[in-house]
């Protein structure tokens, strides 16, 4: 199994970003062919109250690299990528791909 992890920095408008992400972006992700699962984590302040480095993490799992590449290259995958431009506020993201051990 392969996992695409997307780590989002804290957005300039947290509430609007979270609302849009969960109501629009996640449903688009669920349409990507070959996607097994998507899991979203909203990070919370640490024990000392400090804000985490990242605000949100999305983990998308696929059977293998070829399935992931085909899914992301599909019309649904392209729509998912294009939707990033619709996120309210500004944020940046780090993308990681790894084999689940």
C-alpha positions as CSV (number, residue, x, y, z in Angstrom):
1,X,0.0,0.0,0.0
2,X,1.2,3.5,-0.7
3,X,0.2,6.7,1.1
4,X,0.1,10.3,-0.1
5,X,0.4,12.6,2.9
6,X,-0.3,16.3,2.5
7,X,0.7,18.6,5.4
8,X,-0.9,22.1,5.3
9,X,0.6,25.0,7.1
10,X,-1.7,27.2,9.3
11,X,-4.1,29.0,6.8
12,X,-4.7,32.7,7.1
13,X,-8.4,32.0,7.7
14,X,-8.6,28.9,9.7
15,X,-12.4,28.6,10.0
16,X,-13.1,29.2,6.3
17,X,-10.3,26.8,5.3
18,X,-11.5,24.0,7.5
19,X,-15.2,24.4,6.4
20,X,-14.3,24.5,2.7
21,X,-11.8,21.6,3.0
22,X,-14.2,19.2,4.7
23,X,-17.3,20.2,2.7
24,X,-15.7,20.4,-0.7
25,X,-12.1,19.1,-1.0
26,X,-12.6,15.8,0.9
27,X,-15.7,14.8,-1.2
28,X,-13.6,15.5,-4.4
29,X,-10.8,13.3,-3.1
30,X,-13.2,10.5,-2.4
31,X,-14.0,10.5,-6.2
32,X,-10.4,9.8,-7.2
33,X,-10.3,6.3,-8.9
34,X,-8.3,3.8,-6.9
35,X,-8.4,5.7,-3.6
36,X,-8.8,3.3,-0.8
37,X,-9.2,5.8,2.0
38,X,-8.7,9.4,3.1
39,X,-8.1,10.4,6.7
40,X,-7.9,14.0,7.8
41,X,-6.2,15.1,11.1
42,X,-6.7,18.6,12.5
43,X,-3.7,19.3,14.7
44,X,-4.2,20.9,18.1
45,X,-1.9,23.0,20.3
46,X,0.8,21.1,22.2
47,X,0.9,20.5,26.0
48,X,2.6,23.9,26.4
49,X,-0.1,25.6,24.3
50,X,2.2,26.2,21.4
51,X,0.7,26.0,17.9
52,X,1.8,22.9,15.9
53,X,4.0,23.4,12.8
54,X,1.2,22.1,10.6
55,X,-2.5,22.8,10.8
56,X,-4.0,19.8,8.9
57,X,-2.8,16.5,7.5
58,X,-4.6,14.5,4.8
59,X,-3.5,10.9,4.2
60,X,-4.7,9.3,1.0
61,X,-4.0,5.6,0.5
62,X,-3.9,3.5,-2.7
63,X,-2.9,-0.1,-3.4
64,X,0.3,0.8,-5.2
65,X,2.2,3.6,-6.9
66,X,0.8,2.9,-10.3
67,X,-2.8,3.1,-9.0
68,X,-2.0,6.4,-7.2
69,X,-0.5,7.9,-10.3
70,X,-3.4,6.8,-12.5
71,X,-5.9,8.2,-10.0
72,X,-4.2,11.5,-9.7
73,X,-3.9,11.8,-13.5
74,X,-7.6,11.0,-14.0
75,X,-10.2,13.7,-14.5
76,X,-11.2,13.4,-10.9
77,X,-7.6,13.7,-9.8
78,X,-7.1,16.8,-11.9
79,X,-10.3,18.3,-10.4
80,X,-8.9,17.6,-7.0
81,X,-5.6,19.4,-7.8
82,X,-7.4,22.3,-9.4
83,X,-9.6,22.8,-6.3
84,X,-6.6,23.9,-4.3
85,X,-7.0,27.3,-6.0
86,X,-10.4,27.6,-4.4
87,X,-9.2,27.3,-0.8
88,X,-10.1,30.4,1.2
89,X,-7.2,32.3,2.7
90,X,-3.7,31.4,2.0
91,X,-1.7,28.3,3.0
92,X,1.1,26.2,1.7
93,X,1.5,22.4,1.7
94,X,4.1,19.7,1.9
95,X,3.5,16.5,0.0
96,X,5.1,13.2,1.0
97,X,4.7,9.8,-0.6
98,X,5.6,6.6,1.2
99,X,5.1,2.9,1.2
100,X,3.1,1.7,4.2
101,X,5.3,-0.8,6.1
